[in-house]
Amino acid sequence: MNIREFQQQIDDLYGTRDRDRGLFKSFSWLVEEMGELSRALRRDDRENLELEIADVAAWLVSVATIVGVDVEDAVKKAYGNGCPRCEKTPCACPMR
């Protein structure tokens, strides 16, 4: 499944609910899932790590859909030519 297919799948599954919930409540769910991912990473909880990453991805594309962003196009635009700052692969920007 590519990014666009995933975004469509999530919209088919949850799009009506997400739009009814609204942008800021849906964004709050994304933030909550990021917290759950953070916990799984801190605890090295391999059992839940894949699920939490998938949940973050799902909520991210839900928020993108609500605001009318095609995630695949956005990723290509931002990273299609390498690093968005130096345009090199691998990135040659100084470490921050």
N, C-alpha and C positions, 0 to 999 in steps of 0.2 A: 504494500500500500504506500503510495507516495503522500506527500504532505497535503496536496489538494484533496485527494481522496479521503484522507483522515479528517480534514476539516469538514468535508461534506458529510462524512459518516457521523461525526459529532453533532453537526447541525440537524441531520435527519433524526438522530436519537433525542436530542435535548433542545434544539433550537427554539421551539415554541416556548418551552419553560424558561429558557435563558432570557429571551426577549421580554417575556412577561415579568420576570424577576427584575430585569433592568441592568444597566451597565454597572453601576456601583456595587450592587449586591453580588452580581456575578464576579466582579473584580475581587470582592472580599473573599469569595470562595477560592479564587486563584491564590490569594495571599495565604489563606488558611492551609491550602494544599502545599504551598511552599514551606510552611512551618512543619508540616508532617514529613516532607522530604528532608528538611534539615535535621529533624529528630532521627530519622532512619539513617542518615549519613553519620551523625554523631555517634550513634549506638552501633554502627556497622551492622545494621539489621538487614542482612542480605535477603531475608524472606519477604520483606515489605518494600525494598528499594525499587524494584521494577514497577510495582503497583503505584507507588508514590510518584515516580517519574512519569508514568502514563497518565495519572490524575492531573499533574501539573500541565502536561502537554494538552490534555483535553480541555482544561479550563482556560488555558492560553488561547487555543483556537476558538473557543466559545466567545471570549472577550473580543478577539479579532473579528469574528463574524458579526457580532453586535455592532461594531464600529465600521464595518464594511471594508476590512483589510483582508486581502487574499494573502495568507501566510507564505505560500510558496513563492509568489511574486515578490513579497517583501524580503524574504531570505535571499533570493537571487539578486535582487537590487542591492542589498547591503553587503553580501558576501560572495557574490558570483565572480568577482575579479580578485579574490583574495581578501586580505585584511582591509577593512573599510578606510583605515587611516593611511597605511603605507602601500597598499595594493600588492603586497608580496605574500607568497605562500612558501614556507611558513612565515608568519608575521616577523618583521624585522624592527618593530617599534621598540624603544627602550622599555624595560620593565618598570612598572609603577609600584 
